[in-house]
Structure formats: C-alpha cells, structure tokens
Amino acid sequence: MDPFTKKRLTKIMTDYVEQKVPKHVRDQMRLNFKIRGNNVTLVEERPAFRSEQWVELDRAQFRLDENKWKVYWRDSRNKWHWIEEIAPDEDFEKQLRIVDQDQTGLFWG
C-alpha cells in the first residue's frame, strides 16, 4: 500500500471510529483500527473483567488484493475467513459501509 493510500485510509478510519461510538459509552466500549501491510483491521475494545486493561476483539479485516478490497471476518479460533457474498471492490469506503450495516450479522452480532 502506497503512503498516500495509507494516509487516506487512516483519515477514513479515524473519522469512522470517532463517529461510531457515542462519547457517553466510551468508558465501556471503544473502536480502533490497525493498518499492517495491505490489511486494515477494525478492532472493538472493551474493559477487561476486574482489570484496568482493555480487551481487543477483531471485528473485520479489509485486505487489498489486486487493487480491490476483500472483507474478512474472524472466527472464535482467530482464523480469518473471506466473505464471498461481499464482492471485492476498489472502493474501500463502500466495503466499510457494508461492514457497518452488517446485514450478515458477522461483525456486530
């Protein structure tokens, strides 16, 4: 992923996670993201039980493959699976909207 695309995605994801979780619940839940190589991972964070630490739960991963974004979900064994029903697309924001709407129930339950 080139530096321009990485910077653009950082802006998109920063805006998304800021708007997704209302401020009054951020002591109970936060969203974050990680960019590594050609992957962008959307992460939910919740306070750990009886601890000051936060637990990270990977919610979705977007992988840039041949100039198209593929969407993946993670199972309970921490294995990523491509969602074939979500067609690869050049438009990252379109893929993010699909995950946000979550018609499959794989991301937000």
N, C-alpha and C positions, 0 to 999 in steps of 0.2 A: 504494500500500500504506500503510495507516494505521500510526502509530507503535507501537501495541500488537502488531499482527501482525509488524512488523519486529523488535521486541524478542523476541517468541516464537520466530520463525524463527532469530534469532541464537543463542538458547539451544539450540534443537534441533540446529542445525548445529555449534555449538561442542562439544556433547556427542558428536555423531556422529564428527567428525574426531578428537577426543581418543581415542575408543574403537576406531576403525577400524584405526589403525596402531600396532602394538606398539612400546613405548618403545625396545627394543633395535635397531630398524631405522630410527629417525627421523633418523639421520645419512645414510641412503641414500634415504629417501622420506618425504614429509610430505603431508598433505591440508589443504586450506584451502577457504575459500568467499568469495564476493563477493556482496553484495546491491546491486543497482542498479535503481532504479525498481521494477518489478513482477517482476524476474528474480532468481533465486538460482542462482549458478553454482558447481558443485563443481569444485575445482581440485586436480590432483596436482602436487606439486613434487618435482623430482629435482636432484641436483647437476649442474652443467654440467661437461663434459669439460675437464679442466685449468684449472679456474677455481674461485673461491670463490663464484661466483654460483649461484643456483638457477634452473632452467628450469621454467616453468609449462605444464602441459598441461590444458586444459579437458576434463573428463570428462563432465559432464552439466549441463544447464540446465533449471531449473524456471521456467515462466512462468505468472503468474497472469493468466488471461484469462476475463472474465465470471464471476468468483468460483470458477473451477476451475483446478487446476494441470495444465499440459501439460508433458510431458517431451520434451526435445530432445537430440540427440547432434550432435557436431561432426565434420565430415569432415576429410580431410588438406588441404583448401583453405580451412580455417577457416570453412566455411559450416555454419550450424546447420540441422538437419532435425527436424521434429516426428515422433515415433514414433507412428504411428496405432494400432499394436497396444496401446499403453498408453492406455487411455481417460482423458480428463480427469476429475479428481476434486477435490472440495472438501478432501479430507484430504491435506495436504502430507506428513505422516509416512508415509502409505500409499505415496505416489509415491516417497519416499526409500527405503523398503524394497524396492520393485520395482527401483530402480536398484542398490541394494546387492546384491540377489540376482542381478541381471544375467543373466537367462535368455536374453536376445538376444545376448549377447557383445559388445555395442557399447560398453560402458563400461569394463570391466576386462580385456577381451581374452579 
